[in-house]
Amino acid sequence: MKRILILITILFLTVLLIAENDNAGTSGFTFLKVNYSARAAAMGNAYTGLSNDADAVFFNPAGLVQIDSPQASLTYMSYLIGINCGSAAYVYPTNDKTSFGVFAKGLSATEDRTIANELGEYEGVDGTFGMSDFIFGISAAKYIIDMLDVGINVKFIQESLDEASASAIVLDAGIMHQSTNENIKVGVALRNFGKQLTYYTDNEYEEVMPTTLTIGFSYHPKDNFFATLDMYKPFDNDFFGRLGLEYHVHPLLALRAGYKTNASDWATGGDYDIFSGISFGTGFDLSKYNLIMDYAIVSYGDLGFVNQISVKYLF
């Protein structure tokens, strides 16, 4: 019976994944879709079915059950057009069946404020124009049966655009299913489902949350190899896929690569469009010093490259 219930759950979520949404292209708080983890980024962010470290809080909180000792993670990302991003996460497993976590992430950028006359003609610069986004969240994950773990995040969001700001509270929910094949895990995550609390203007226009649903698979036939696949459906956009590979060429060194099928979103018609959506990275296992370091570089074609670096401390 339990297996039947799990299958029904996965099938139900699959139907949601491919469903159309009337609010396509209209969501706010879009920075919620940007996740920080150098390991995941190098693997094309195909991480829903893997999520076996502290960065699981950003992809599938159910994966936190896989962590057997306290772990902290810090990530810095140099995003496009001068946007700086960072995240921090701490996970504490109370036993082999329950884990809790806290996390935060944010981004900020500053631009020159340009001014124009009545005819719309450029007249120079008048100070700066800033934007910032911040998220604080808590996580909990629980072992249910041998083939199923569940997890949840509760997140508070604050977004500022110059002198205006808005806030919201959102939830993430995830499951991690160990299939009958011990080398394959299936993860499902519903992210950013929630309610706006405060508004940018007095008319209290409500932004639609950028809710996403992802089904992910991880394949782990050897101790030194992972292959991952995510089927990703933003409720405000089209379905697309993510692919990831991780190979440990040495106990101290991992090589990673990934690809996102929505690469055309960044196509500008330039010479480097062909590289859009491709990612690479490395991981350095310094666990004898209680450290793991990861690096990723992601191509956005002619728009440029995004770099991420993560440091994890194992307590």
Sequence and secondary structure as in RCSB ss.txt:
>XXXX:A:sequence
MKRILILITILFLTVLLIAENDNAGTSGFTFLKVNYSARAAAMGNAYTGLSNDADAVFFNPAGLVQIDSPQASLT
YMSYLIGINCGSAAYVYPTNDKTSFGVFAKGLSATEDRTIANELGEYEGVDGTFGMSDFIFGISAAKYIIDMLDV
GINVKFIQESLDEASASAIVLDAGIMHQSTNENIKVGVALRNFGKQLTYYTDNEYEEVMPTTLTIGFSYHPKDNF
FATLDMYKPFDNDFFGRLGLEYHVHPLLALRAGYKTNASDWATGGDYDIFSGISFGTGFDLSKYNLIMDYAIVSY
GDLGFVNQISVKYLF
>XXXX:A:secstr
 HHHHHHHHHHHHHHHHH   TTTT BS GGGG    HHHHHTTT  TTT  SGGGGGT GGGGGG  S EEEEE
EEE GGG EEEEEEEEEESSSSEEEEEEEEEEEEEEEEEEE TT  EEEEEEEEEEEEEEEEEEEEEEEETTEEE
EEEEEEEEEEETTEEEEEEEEEEEEEEE SSTTEEEEEEEEEEEEEEE SSTT    B   EEEEEEEEEEETTE
EEEEEEEEETTS  EEEEEEEEEEETTEEEEEEEETTGGGG  SSTTGGGTTEEEEEEEEEGGGTEEEEEEEEE 
GGG EEEEEEEEEE 
